[in-house]
Amino acid sequence: MTTTVVIQNLKCGGCVHTITKKLQTLEDVSQLEIDVENDRVSYNFNNRSTVDQVKEKLKVLGYPIMGETNTYFNKAKSFISCATGKLNQ
């Protein structure tokens, strides 16, 4: 199955690099695509529990799903994730 989520705080290629690296560690995630312009993360999965795992992983990185609370802490985490992604590209 394929799903797309709209996330908050997605800014650049550094964010994409960090999100890609972290989500690829989940066994059931494949065909990962991240659209910076539209704040979208799309991926294939087989197990419904993967969707919750992806949402939680994104939140931990500072990229909560659109509609969820976006605290200053989440925003700060996203800047750190972004910077880390830029350094590791």
PyMOL Python script that loads the backbone (N, CA, C, O; Angstrom):
from pymol import cmd

cmd.read_pdbstr("""\
ATOM      1  N   MET A   1       0.838  -1.170   0.000  1.00  0.00           N
ATOM      2  CA  MET A   1       0.000   0.000   0.000  1.00  0.00           C
ATOM      3  C   MET A   1       0.889   1.241   0.000  1.00  0.00           C
ATOM      4  O   MET A   1       2.044   1.200   0.424  1.00  0.00           O
ATOM      5  N   THR A   2       0.328   2.332  -0.481  1.00  0.00           N
ATOM      6  CA  THR A   2       1.038   3.607  -0.509  1.00  0.00           C
ATOM      7  C   THR A   2       0.259   4.635   0.296  1.00  0.00           C
ATOM      8  O   THR A   2      -0.971   4.653   0.267  1.00  0.00           O
ATOM      9  N   THR A   3       0.972   5.482   1.006  1.00  0.00           N
ATOM     10  CA  THR A   3       0.335   6.579   1.724  1.00  0.00           C
ATOM     11  C   THR A   3       1.185   7.830   1.601  1.00  0.00           C
ATOM     12  O   THR A   3       2.386   7.765   1.337  1.00  0.00           O
ATOM     13  N   THR A   4       0.548   8.954   1.795  1.00  0.00           N
ATOM     14  CA  THR A   4       1.225  10.248   1.793  1.00  0.00           C
ATOM     15  C   THR A   4       0.777  11.015   3.025  1.00  0.00           C
ATOM     16  O   THR A   4      -0.414  11.083   3.328  1.00  0.00           O
ATOM     17  N   VAL A   5       1.738  11.590   3.729  1.00  0.00           N
ATOM     18  CA  VAL A   5       1.429  12.444   4.869  1.00  0.00           C
ATOM     19  C   VAL A   5       1.998  13.832   4.601  1.00  0.00           C
ATOM     20  O   VAL A   5       3.040  13.978   3.961  1.00  0.00           O
ATOM     21  N   VAL A   6       1.310  14.831   5.091  1.00  0.00           N
ATOM     22  CA  VAL A   6       1.781  16.212   4.996  1.00  0.00           C
ATOM     23  C   VAL A   6       2.367  16.564   6.355  1.00  0.00           C
ATOM     24  O   VAL A   6       1.715  16.405   7.388  1.00  0.00           O
ATOM     25  N   ILE A   7       3.610  17.044   6.341  1.00  0.00           N
ATOM     26  CA  ILE A   7       4.306  17.315   7.596  1.00  0.00           C
ATOM     27  C   ILE A   7       4.601  18.809   7.753  1.00  0.00           C
ATOM     28  O   ILE A   7       4.497  19.591   6.808  1.00  0.00           O
ATOM     29  N   GLN A   8       4.967  19.166   8.958  1.00  0.00           N
ATOM     30  CA  GLN A   8       5.330  20.543   9.284  1.00  0.00           C
ATOM     31  C   GLN A   8       6.853  20.663   9.404  1.00  0.00           C
ATOM     32  O   GLN A   8       7.542  19.675   9.659  1.00  0.00           O
ATOM     33  N   ASN A   9       7.362  21.861   9.220  1.00  0.00           N
ATOM     34  CA  ASN A   9       8.764  22.219   9.439  1.00  0.00           C
ATOM     35  C   ASN A   9       9.732  21.704   8.379  1.00  0.00           C
ATOM     36  O   ASN A   9      10.943  21.784   8.584  1.00  0.00           O
ATOM     37  N   LEU A  10       9.252  21.184   7.266  1.00  0.00           N
ATOM     38  CA  LEU A  10      10.125  20.705   6.193  1.00  0.00           C
ATOM     39  C   LEU A  10      10.663  21.909   5.434  1.00  0.00           C
ATOM     40  O   LEU A  10       9.889  22.700   4.897  1.00  0.00           O
ATOM     41  N   LYS A  11      11.988  22.053   5.386  1.00  0.00           N
ATOM     42  CA  LYS A  11      12.573  23.263   4.827  1.00  0.00           C
ATOM     43  C   LYS A  11      13.461  23.055   3.609  1.00  0.00           C
ATOM     44  O   LYS A  11      13.419  23.860   2.678  1.00  0.00           O
ATOM     45  N   CYS A  12      14.266  21.991   3.590  1.00  0.00           N
ATOM     46  CA  CYS A  12      15.298  21.923   2.556  1.00  0.00           C
ATOM     47  C   CYS A  12      15.806  20.494   2.368  1.00  0.00           C
ATOM     48  O   CYS A  12      15.272  19.537   2.930  1.00  0.00           O
ATOM     49  N   GLY A  13      16.852  20.390   1.562  1.00  0.00           N
ATOM     50  CA  GLY A  13      17.472  19.101   1.301  1.00  0.00           C
ATOM     51  C   GLY A  13      18.086  18.464   2.527  1.00  0.00           C
ATOM     52  O   GLY A  13      18.168  17.239   2.615  1.00  0.00           O
ATOM     53  N   GLY A  14      18.521  19.286   3.485  1.00  0.00           N
ATOM     54  CA  GLY A  14      19.051  18.733   4.731  1.00  0.00           C
ATOM     55  C   GLY A  14      17.980  17.978   5.492  1.00  0.00           C
ATOM     56  O   GLY A  14      18.228  16.904   6.039  1.00  0.00           O
ATOM     57  N   CYS A  15      16.780  18.553   5.521  1.00  0.00           N
ATOM     58  CA  CYS A  15      15.638  17.881   6.156  1.00  0.00           C
ATOM     59  C   CYS A  15      15.340  16.569   5.430  1.00  0.00           C
ATOM     60  O   CYS A  15      15.127  15.532   6.058  1.00  0.00           O
ATOM     61  N   VAL A  16      15.330  16.633   4.104  1.00  0.00           N
ATOM     62  CA  VAL A  16      15.046  15.442   3.289  1.00  0.00           C
ATOM     63  C   VAL A  16      16.061  14.350   3.588  1.00  0.00           C
ATOM     64  O   VAL A  16      15.694  13.187   3.751  1.00  0.00           O
ATOM     65  N   HIS A  17      17.333  14.719   3.660  1.00  0.00           N
ATOM     66  CA  HIS A  17      18.384  13.735   3.927  1.00  0.00           C
ATOM     67  C   HIS A  17      18.172  13.059   5.283  1.00  0.00           C
ATOM     68  O   HIS A  17      18.249  11.835   5.389  1.00  0.00           O
ATOM     69  N   THR A  18      17.907  13.852   6.308  1.00  0.00           N
ATOM     70  CA  THR A  18      17.694  13.300   7.649  1.00  0.00           C
ATOM     71  C   THR A  18      16.465  12.400   7.692  1.00  0.00           C
ATOM     72  O   THR A  18      16.526  11.292   8.226  1.00  0.00           O
ATOM     73  N   ILE A  19      15.354  12.865   7.136  1.00  0.00           N
ATOM     74  CA  ILE A  19      14.120  12.074   7.142  1.00  0.00           C
ATOM     75  C   ILE A  19      14.326  10.776   6.380  1.00  0.00           C
ATOM     76  O   ILE A  19      13.923   9.711   6.848  1.00  0.00           O
ATOM     77  N   THR A  20      14.949  10.853   5.213  1.00  0.00           N
ATOM     78  CA  THR A  20      15.195   9.655   4.405  1.00  0.00           C
ATOM     79  C   THR A  20      16.038   8.653   5.177  1.00  0.00           C
ATOM     80  O   THR A  20      15.700   7.471   5.244  1.00  0.00           O
ATOM     81  N   LYS A  21      17.123   9.119   5.753  1.00  0.00           N
ATOM     82  CA  LYS A  21      18.026   8.239   6.496  1.00  0.00           C
ATOM     83  C   LYS A  21      17.306   7.543   7.654  1.00  0.00           C
ATOM     84  O   LYS A  21      17.481   6.344   7.870  1.00  0.00           O
ATOM     85  N   LYS A  22      16.501   8.298   8.390  1.00  0.00           N
ATOM     86  CA  LYS A  22      15.820   7.729   9.563  1.00  0.00           C
ATOM     87  C   LYS A  22      14.657   6.810   9.185  1.00  0.00           C
ATOM     88  O   LYS A  22      14.467   5.771   9.817  1.00  0.00           O
ATOM     89  N   LEU A  23      13.881   7.177   8.167  1.00  0.00           N
ATOM     90  CA  LEU A  23      12.738   6.335   7.795  1.00  0.00           C
ATOM     91  C   LEU A  23      13.182   5.056   7.095  1.00  0.00           C
ATOM     92  O   LEU A  23      12.479   4.047   7.155  1.00  0.00           O
ATOM     93  N   GLN A  24      14.329   5.081   6.437  1.00  0.00           N
ATOM     94  CA  GLN A  24      14.819   3.870   5.787  1.00  0.00           C
ATOM     95  C   GLN A  24      15.254   2.811   6.791  1.00  0.00           C
ATOM     96  O   GLN A  24      15.469   1.657   6.419  1.00  0.00           O
ATOM     97  N   THR A  25      15.385   3.192   8.060  1.00  0.00           N
ATOM     98  CA  THR A  25      15.721   2.200   9.083  1.00  0.00           C
ATOM     99  C   THR A  25      14.510   1.349   9.460  1.00  0.00           C
ATOM    100  O   THR A  25      14.660   0.297  10.081  1.00  0.00           O
ATOM    101  N   LEU A  26      13.311   1.801   9.087  1.00  0.00           N
ATOM    102  CA  LEU A  26      12.098   1.027   9.364  1.00  0.00           C
ATOM    103  C   LEU A  26      11.961  -0.059   8.301  1.00  0.00           C
ATOM    104  O   LEU A  26      11.981   0.235   7.106  1.00  0.00           O
ATOM    105  N   GLU A  27      11.823  -1.305   8.732  1.00  0.00           N
ATOM    106  CA  GLU A  27      11.809  -2.455   7.829  1.00  0.00           C
ATOM    107  C   GLU A  27      10.764  -2.379   6.731  1.00  0.00           C
ATOM    108  O   GLU A  27      11.036  -2.770   5.596  1.00  0.00           O
ATOM    109  N   ASP A  28       9.600  -1.896   7.037  1.00  0.00           N
ATOM    110  CA  ASP A  28       8.465  -1.991   6.120  1.00  0.00           C
ATOM    111  C   ASP A  28       8.308  -0.771   5.209  1.00  0.00           C
ATOM    112  O   ASP A  28       7.349  -0.709   4.441  1.00  0.00           O
ATOM    113  N   VAL A  29       9.220   0.194   5.273  1.00  0.00           N
ATOM    114  CA  VAL A  29       9.108   1.403   4.450  1.00  0.00           C
ATOM    115  C   VAL A  29       9.921   1.221   3.173  1.00  0.00           C
ATOM    116  O   VAL A  29      11.098   0.864   3.217  1.00  0.00           O
ATOM    117  N   SER A  30       9.270   1.475   2.024  1.00  0.00           N
ATOM    118  CA  SER A  30       9.964   1.422   0.735  1.00  0.00           C
ATOM    119  C   SER A  30       9.418   2.513  -0.174  1.00  0.00           C
ATOM    120  O   SER A  30       8.407   3.144   0.135  1.00  0.00           O
ATOM    121  N   GLN A  31      10.091   2.727  -1.289  1.00  0.00           N
ATOM    122  CA  GLN A  31       9.653   3.721  -2.281  1.00  0.00           C
ATOM    123  C   GLN A  31       9.402   5.081  -1.633  1.00  0.00           C
ATOM    124  O   GLN A  31       8.392   5.730  -1.907  1.00  0.00           O
ATOM    125  N   LEU A  32      10.315   5.499  -0.786  1.00  0.00           N
ATOM    126  CA  LEU A  32      10.179   6.753  -0.044  1.00  0.00           C
ATOM    127  C   LEU A  32      10.422   7.943  -0.969  1.00  0.00           C
ATOM    128  O   LEU A  32      11.432   8.000  -1.671  1.00  0.00           O
ATOM    129  N   GLU A  33       9.489   8.886  -0.963  1.00  0.00           N
ATOM    130  CA  GLU A  33       9.621  10.119  -1.736  1.00  0.00           C
ATOM    131  C   GLU A  33       9.238  11.296  -0.842  1.00  0.00           C
ATOM    132  O   GLU A  33       8.233  11.253  -0.133  1.00  0.00           O
ATOM    133  N   ILE A  34      10.056  12.347  -0.888  1.00  0.00           N
ATOM    134  CA  ILE A  34       9.796  13.533  -0.074  1.00  0.00           C
ATOM    135  C   ILE A  34       9.726  14.750  -0.986  1.00  0.00           C
ATOM    136  O   ILE A  34      10.659  15.030  -1.739  1.00  0.00           O
ATOM    137  N   ASP A  35       8.621  15.464  -0.912  1.00  0.00           N
ATOM    138  CA  ASP A  35       8.354  16.648  -1.733  1.00  0.00           C
ATOM    139  C   ASP A  35       8.441  17.883  -0.838  1.00  0.00           C
ATOM    140  O   ASP A  35       7.507  18.192  -0.099  1.00  0.00           O
ATOM    141  N   VAL A  36       9.573  18.587  -0.914  1.00  0.00           N
ATOM    142  CA  VAL A  36       9.810  19.745  -0.046  1.00  0.00           C
ATOM    143  C   VAL A  36       8.812  20.861  -0.328  1.00  0.00           C
ATOM    144  O   VAL A  36       8.308  21.489   0.603  1.00  0.00           O
ATOM    145  N   GLU A  37       8.524  21.113  -1.596  1.00  0.00           N
ATOM    146  CA  GLU A  37       7.632  22.222  -1.962  1.00  0.00           C
ATOM    147  C   GLU A  37       6.232  22.071  -1.381  1.00  0.00           C
ATOM    148  O   GLU A  37       5.589  23.061  -1.033  1.00  0.00           O
ATOM    149  N   ASN A  38       5.759  20.826  -1.275  1.00  0.00           N
ATOM    150  CA  ASN A  38       4.405  20.575  -0.791  1.00  0.00           C
ATOM    151  C   ASN A  38       4.366  19.918   0.584  1.00  0.00           C
ATOM    152  O   ASN A  38       3.299  19.513   1.048  1.00  0.00           O
ATOM    153  N   ASP A  39       5.518  19.808   1.236  1.00  0.00           N
ATOM    154  CA  ASP A  39       5.612  19.245   2.598  1.00  0.00           C
ATOM    155  C   ASP A  39       5.062  17.822   2.693  1.00  0.00           C
ATOM    156  O   ASP A  39       4.453  17.459   3.699  1.00  0.00           O
ATOM    157  N   ARG A  40       5.272  17.024   1.660  1.00  0.00           N
ATOM    158  CA  ARG A  40       4.696  15.675   1.608  1.00  0.00           C
ATOM    159  C   ARG A  40       5.765  14.588   1.707  1.00  0.00           C
ATOM    160  O   ARG A  40       6.847  14.690   1.127  1.00  0.00           O
ATOM    161  N   VAL A  41       5.425  13.550   2.457  1.00  0.00           N
ATOM    162  CA  VAL A  41       6.241  12.348   2.549  1.00  0.00           C
ATOM    163  C   VAL A  41       5.368  11.192   2.080  1.00  0.00           C
ATOM    164  O   VAL A  41       4.317  10.924   2.663  1.00  0.00           O
ATOM    165  N   SER A  42       5.804  10.510   1.027  1.00  0.00           N
ATOM    166  CA  SER A  42       5.058   9.370   0.482  1.00  0.00           C
ATOM    167  C   SER A  42       5.924   8.124   0.591  1.00  0.00           C
ATOM    168  O   SER A  42       7.145   8.188   0.452  1.00  0.00           O
ATOM    169  N   TYR A  43       5.280   6.991   0.841  1.00  0.00           N
ATOM    170  CA  TYR A  43       6.022   5.739   0.955  1.00  0.00           C
ATOM    171  C   TYR A  43       5.079   4.554   0.805  1.00  0.00           C
ATOM    172  O   TYR A  43       3.864   4.677   0.958  1.00  0.00           O
ATOM    173  N   ASN A  44       5.668   3.410   0.504  1.00  0.00           N
ATOM    174  CA  ASN A  44       4.931   2.147   0.443  1.00  0.00           C
ATOM    175  C   ASN A  44       5.148   1.398   1.756  1.00  0.00           C
ATOM    176  O   ASN A  44       6.182   1.537   2.409  1.00  0.00           O
ATOM    177  N   PHE A  45       4.146   0.602   2.122  1.00  0.00           N
ATOM    178  CA  PHE A  45       4.224  -0.208   3.339  1.00  0.00           C
ATOM    179  C   PHE A  45       3.295  -1.402   3.189  1.00  0.00           C
ATOM    180  O   PHE A  45       2.399  -1.393   2.344  1.00  0.00           O
ATOM    181  N   ASN A  46       3.505  -2.429   4.005  1.00  0.00           N
ATOM    182  CA  ASN A  46       2.648  -3.614   3.994  1.00  0.00           C
ATOM    183  C   ASN A  46       1.831  -3.754   5.266  1.00  0.00           C
ATOM    184  O   ASN A  46       0.734  -4.312   5.240  1.00  0.00           O
ATOM    185  N   ASN A  47       2.346  -3.259   6.370  1.00  0.00           N
ATOM    186  CA  ASN A  47       1.724  -3.440   7.672  1.00  0.00           C
ATOM    187  C   ASN A  47       1.194  -2.100   8.182  1.00  0.00           C
ATOM    188  O   ASN A  47       1.933  -1.115   8.211  1.00  0.00           O
ATOM    189  N   ARG A  48      -0.063  -2.052   8.580  1.00  0.00           N
ATOM    190  CA  ARG A  48      -0.690  -0.806   9.051  1.00  0.00           C
ATOM    191  C   ARG A  48       0.065  -0.159  10.215  1.00  0.00           C
ATOM    192  O   ARG A  48       0.059   1.064  10.348  1.00  0.00           O
ATOM    193  N   SER A  49       0.704  -0.956  11.044  1.00  0.00           N
ATOM    194  CA  SER A  49       1.430  -0.388  12.184  1.00  0.00           C
ATOM    195  C   SER A  49       2.606   0.477  11.723  1.00  0.00           C
ATOM    196  O   SER A  49       3.088   1.325  12.475  1.00  0.00           O
ATOM    197  N   THR A  50       3.061   0.264  10.499  1.00  0.00           N
ATOM    198  CA  THR A  50       4.157   1.066   9.949  1.00  0.00           C
ATOM    199  C   THR A  50       3.770   2.535   9.856  1.00  0.00           C
ATOM    200  O   THR A  50       4.607   3.410  10.078  1.00  0.00           O
ATOM    201  N   VAL A  51       2.511   2.816   9.530  1.00  0.00           N
ATOM    202  CA  VAL A  51       2.045   4.199   9.409  1.00  0.00           C
ATOM    203  C   VAL A  51       2.235   4.931  10.736  1.00  0.00           C
ATOM    204  O   VAL A  51       2.710   6.067  10.757  1.00  0.00           O
ATOM    205  N   ASP A  52       1.871   4.293  11.830  1.00  0.00           N
ATOM    206  CA  ASP A  52       2.051   4.904  13.153  1.00  0.00           C
ATOM    207  C   ASP A  52       3.531   5.068  13.493  1.00  0.00           C
ATOM    208  O   ASP A  52       3.925   6.066  14.098  1.00  0.00           O
ATOM    209  N   GLN A  53       4.348   4.091  13.106  1.00  0.00           N
ATOM    210  CA  GLN A  53       5.786   4.178  13.357  1.00  0.00           C
ATOM    211  C   GLN A  53       6.402   5.354  12.606  1.00  0.00           C
ATOM    212  O   GLN A  53       7.239   6.074  13.150  1.00  0.00           O
ATOM    213  N   VAL A  54       5.987   5.545  11.358  1.00  0.00           N
ATOM    214  CA  VAL A  54       6.498   6.656  10.552  1.00  0.00           C
ATOM    215  C   VAL A  54       6.085   7.987  11.171  1.00  0.00           C
ATOM    216  O   VAL A  54       6.906   8.893  11.309  1.00  0.00           O
ATOM    217  N   LYS A  55       4.819   8.103  11.543  1.00  0.00           N
ATOM    218  CA  LYS A  55       4.343   9.352  12.152  1.00  0.00           C
ATOM    219  C   LYS A  55       5.114   9.668  13.430  1.00  0.00           C
ATOM    220  O   LYS A  55       5.484  10.818  13.664  1.00  0.00           O
ATOM    221  N   GLU A  56       5.354   8.659  14.251  1.00  0.00           N
ATOM    222  CA  GLU A  56       6.090   8.869  15.500  1.00  0.00           C
ATOM    223  C   GLU A  56       7.545   9.255  15.218  1.00  0.00           C
ATOM    224  O   GLU A  56       8.087  10.152  15.864  1.00  0.00           O
ATOM    225  N   LYS A  57       8.169   8.584  14.263  1.00  0.00           N
ATOM    226  CA  LYS A  57       9.560   8.892  13.911  1.00  0.00           C
ATOM    227  C   LYS A  57       9.674  10.323  13.399  1.00  0.00           C
ATOM    228  O   LYS A  57      10.604  11.042  13.763  1.00  0.00           O
ATOM    229  N   LEU A  58       8.728  10.740  12.553  1.00  0.00           N
ATOM    230  CA  LEU A  58       8.732  12.111  12.040  1.00  0.00           C
ATOM    231  C   LEU A  58       8.575  13.121  13.180  1.00  0.00           C
ATOM    232  O   LEU A  58       9.255  14.146  13.207  1.00  0.00           O
ATOM    233  N   LYS A  59       7.682  12.824  14.109  1.00  0.00           N
ATOM    234  CA  LYS A  59       7.458  13.726  15.247  1.00  0.00           C
ATOM    235  C   LYS A  59       8.717  13.849  16.099  1.00  0.00           C
ATOM    236  O   LYS A  59       9.081  14.950  16.513  1.00  0.00           O
ATOM    237  N   VAL A  60       9.378  12.732  16.362  1.00  0.00           N
ATOM    238  CA  VAL A  60      10.606  12.727  17.156  1.00  0.00           C
ATOM    239  C   VAL A  60      11.695  13.565  16.476  1.00  0.00           C
ATOM    240  O   VAL A  60      12.486  14.225  17.151  1.00  0.00           O
ATOM    241  N   LEU A  61      11.732  13.538  15.149  1.00  0.00           N
ATOM    242  CA  LEU A  61      12.722  14.311  14.397  1.00  0.00           C
ATOM    243  C   LEU A  61      12.387  15.800  14.327  1.00  0.00           C
ATOM    244  O   LEU A  61      13.228  16.612  13.942  1.00  0.00           O
ATOM    245  N   GLY A  62      11.146  16.156  14.703  1.00  0.00           N
ATOM    246  CA  GLY A  62      10.734  17.557  14.663  1.00  0.00           C
ATOM    247  C   GLY A  62       9.834  17.905  13.496  1.00  0.00           C
ATOM    248  O   GLY A  62       9.650  19.079  13.175  1.00  0.00           O
ATOM    249  N   TYR A  63       9.265  16.874  12.852  1.00  0.00           N
ATOM    250  CA  TYR A  63       8.391  17.070  11.698  1.00  0.00           C
ATOM    251  C   TYR A  63       7.019  16.444  11.948  1.00  0.00           C
ATOM    252  O   TYR A  63       6.682  15.432  11.332  1.00  0.00           O
ATOM    253  N   PRO A  64       6.225  17.034  12.846  1.00  0.00           N
ATOM    254  CA  PRO A  64       4.908  16.449  13.129  1.00  0.00           C
ATOM    255  C   PRO A  64       3.988  16.531  11.914  1.00  0.00           C
ATOM    256  O   PRO A  64       4.173  17.367  11.029  1.00  0.00           O
ATOM    257  N   ILE A  65       3.010  15.659  11.893  1.00  0.00           N
ATOM    258  CA  ILE A  65       2.010  15.632  10.827  1.00  0.00           C
ATOM    259  C   ILE A  65       1.184  16.915  10.895  1.00  0.00           C
ATOM    260  O   ILE A  65       0.876  17.410  11.979  1.00  0.00           O
ATOM    261  N   MET A  66       0.831  17.445   9.726  1.00  0.00           N
ATOM    262  CA  MET A  66      -0.002  18.644   9.664  1.00  0.00           C
ATOM    263  C   MET A  66      -1.269  18.413  10.477  1.00  0.00           C
ATOM    264  O   MET A  66      -1.920  17.377  10.343  1.00  0.00           O
ATOM    265  N   GLY A  67      -1.612  19.374  11.312  1.00  0.00           N
ATOM    266  CA  GLY A  67      -2.788  19.266  12.170  1.00  0.00           C
ATOM    267  C   GLY A  67      -2.435  18.899  13.598  1.00  0.00           C
ATOM    268  O   GLY A  67      -3.210  19.159  14.518  1.00  0.00           O
ATOM    269  N   GLU A  68      -1.257  18.289  13.791  1.00  0.00           N
ATOM    270  CA  GLU A  68      -0.794  17.998  15.146  1.00  0.00           C
ATOM    271  C   GLU A  68      -0.165  19.259  15.732  1.00  0.00           C
ATOM    272  O   GLU A  68       0.207  20.174  14.997  1.00  0.00           O
ATOM    273  N   THR A  69      -0.050  19.302  17.041  1.00  0.00           N
ATOM    274  CA  THR A  69       0.574  20.437  17.704  1.00  0.00           C
ATOM    275  C   THR A  69       2.029  20.560  17.267  1.00  0.00           C
ATOM    276  O   THR A  69       2.779  19.584  17.282  1.00  0.00           O
ATOM    277  N   ASN A  70       2.412  21.764  16.879  1.00  0.00           N
ATOM    278  CA  ASN A  70       3.782  22.034  16.451  1.00  0.00           C
ATOM    279  C   ASN A  70       4.415  22.989  17.462  1.00  0.00           C
ATOM    280  O   ASN A  70       4.356  24.209  17.309  1.00  0.00           O
ATOM    281  N   THR A  71       5.015  22.414  18.485  1.00  0.00           N
ATOM    282  CA  THR A  71       5.588  23.204  19.572  1.00  0.00           C
ATOM    283  C   THR A  71       6.914  23.845  19.155  1.00  0.00           C
ATOM    284  O   THR A  71       7.495  23.483  18.132  1.00  0.00           O
ATOM    285  N   TYR A  72       7.377  24.795  19.956  1.00  0.00           N
ATOM    286  CA  TYR A  72       8.697  25.379  19.711  1.00  0.00           C
ATOM    287  C   TYR A  72       9.773  24.307  19.798  1.00  0.00           C
ATOM    288  O   TYR A  72      10.776  24.371  19.088  1.00  0.00           O
ATOM    289  N   PHE A  73       9.569  23.332  20.658  1.00  0.00           N
ATOM    290  CA  PHE A  73      10.517  22.231  20.791  1.00  0.00           C
ATOM    291  C   PHE A  73      10.596  21.444  19.487  1.00  0.00           C
ATOM    292  O   PHE A  73      11.691  21.094  19.046  1.00  0.00           O
ATOM    293  N   ASN A  74       9.441  21.157  18.859  1.00  0.00           N
ATOM    294  CA  ASN A  74       9.438  20.469  17.565  1.00  0.00           C
ATOM    295  C   ASN A  74      10.162  21.293  16.515  1.00  0.00           C
ATOM    296  O   ASN A  74      10.951  20.761  15.735  1.00  0.00           O
ATOM    297  N   LYS A  75       9.897  22.585  16.496  1.00  0.00           N
ATOM    298  CA  LYS A  75      10.550  23.463  15.520  1.00  0.00           C
ATOM    299  C   LYS A  75      12.059  23.460  15.727  1.00  0.00           C
ATOM    300  O   LYS A  75      12.821  23.401  14.762  1.00  0.00           O
ATOM    301  N   ALA A  76      12.490  23.523  16.979  1.00  0.00           N
ATOM    302  CA  ALA A  76      13.927  23.499  17.277  1.00  0.00           C
ATOM    303  C   ALA A  76      14.546  22.177  16.842  1.00  0.00           C
ATOM    304  O   ALA A  76      15.633  22.157  16.265  1.00  0.00           O
ATOM    305  N   LYS A  77      13.851  21.069  17.121  1.00  0.00           N
ATOM    306  CA  LYS A  77      14.360  19.757  16.708  1.00  0.00           C
ATOM    307  C   LYS A  77      14.483  19.676  15.196  1.00  0.00           C
ATOM    308  O   LYS A  77      15.429  19.079  14.682  1.00  0.00           O
ATOM    309  N   SER A  78      13.530  20.275  14.473  1.00  0.00           N
ATOM    310  CA  SER A  78      13.596  20.220  13.010  1.00  0.00           C
ATOM    311  C   SER A  78      14.805  20.995  12.496  1.00  0.00           C
ATOM    312  O   SER A  78      15.424  20.582  11.516  1.00  0.00           O
ATOM    313  N   PHE A  79      15.154  22.111  13.139  1.00  0.00           N
ATOM    314  CA  PHE A  79      16.346  22.855  12.726  1.00  0.00           C
ATOM    315  C   PHE A  79      17.610  22.033  12.970  1.00  0.00           C
ATOM    316  O   PHE A  79      18.536  22.057  12.159  1.00  0.00           O
ATOM    317  N   ILE A  80      17.645  21.312  14.079  1.00  0.00           N
ATOM    318  CA  ILE A  80      18.792  20.447  14.371  1.00  0.00           C
ATOM    319  C   ILE A  80      18.858  19.308  13.359  1.00  0.00           C
ATOM    320  O   ILE A  80      19.933  18.994  12.848  1.00  0.00           O
ATOM    321  N   SER A  81      17.713  18.686  13.066  1.00  0.00           N
ATOM    322  CA  SER A  81      17.668  17.617  12.067  1.00  0.00           C
ATOM    323  C   SER A  81      18.107  18.137  10.705  1.00  0.00           C
ATOM    324  O   SER A  81      18.829  17.459   9.975  1.00  0.00           O
ATOM    325  N   CYS A  82      17.667  19.340  10.370  1.00  0.00           N
ATOM    326  CA  CYS A  82      18.020  19.974   9.103  1.00  0.00           C
ATOM    327  C   CYS A  82      19.533  20.180   9.020  1.00  0.00           C
ATOM    328  O   CYS A  82      20.160  19.817   8.024  1.00  0.00           O
ATOM    329  N   ALA A  83      20.107  20.756  10.053  1.00  0.00           N
ATOM    330  CA  ALA A  83      21.549  21.022  10.073  1.00  0.00           C
ATOM    331  C   ALA A  83      22.346  19.727  10.003  1.00  0.00           C
ATOM    332  O   ALA A  83      23.341  19.646   9.283  1.00  0.00           O
ATOM    333  N   THR A  84      21.917  18.720  10.745  1.00  0.00           N
ATOM    334  CA  THR A  84      22.583  17.424  10.719  1.00  0.00           C
ATOM    335  C   THR A  84      22.527  16.828   9.319  1.00  0.00           C
ATOM    336  O   THR A  84      23.516  16.287   8.825  1.00  0.00           O
ATOM    337  N   GLY A  85      21.361  16.930   8.683  1.00  0.00           N
ATOM    338  CA  GLY A  85      21.206  16.417   7.326  1.00  0.00           C
ATOM    339  C   GLY A  85      22.109  17.118   6.339  1.00  0.00           C
ATOM    340  O   GLY A  85      22.664  16.479   5.445  1.00  0.00           O
ATOM    341  N   LYS A  86      22.266  18.427   6.484  1.00  0.00           N
ATOM    342  CA  LYS A  86      23.147  19.186   5.587  1.00  0.00           C
ATOM    343  C   LYS A  86      24.599  18.769   5.773  1.00  0.00           C
ATOM    344  O   LYS A  86      25.341  18.644   4.799  1.00  0.00           O
ATOM    345  N   LEU A  87      25.006  18.554   7.014  1.00  0.00           N
ATOM    346  CA  LEU A  87      26.385  18.163   7.287  1.00  0.00           C
ATOM    347  C   LEU A  87      26.699  16.761   6.783  1.00  0.00           C
ATOM    348  O   LEU A  87      27.841  16.472   6.425  1.00  0.00           O
ATOM    349  N   ASN A  88      25.704  15.897   6.753  1.00  0.00           N
ATOM    350  CA  ASN A  88      25.917  14.499   6.371  1.00  0.00           C
ATOM    351  C   ASN A  88      25.640  14.207   4.905  1.00  0.00           C
ATOM    352  O   ASN A  88      25.711  13.052   4.485  1.00  0.00           O
ATOM    353  N   GLN A  89      25.327  15.226   4.122  1.00  0.00           N
ATOM    354  CA  GLN A  89      25.025  14.984   2.703  1.00  0.00           C
ATOM    355  C   GLN A  89      26.271  14.633   1.943  1.00  0.00           C
ATOM    356  O   GLN A  89      26.212  14.396   0.736  1.00  0.00           O
TER     357      GLN A  89
END
""", "prot")
cmd.dss("prot")
cmd.show_as("cartoon", "prot")
cmd.util.cbc("prot")
cmd.orient("prot")
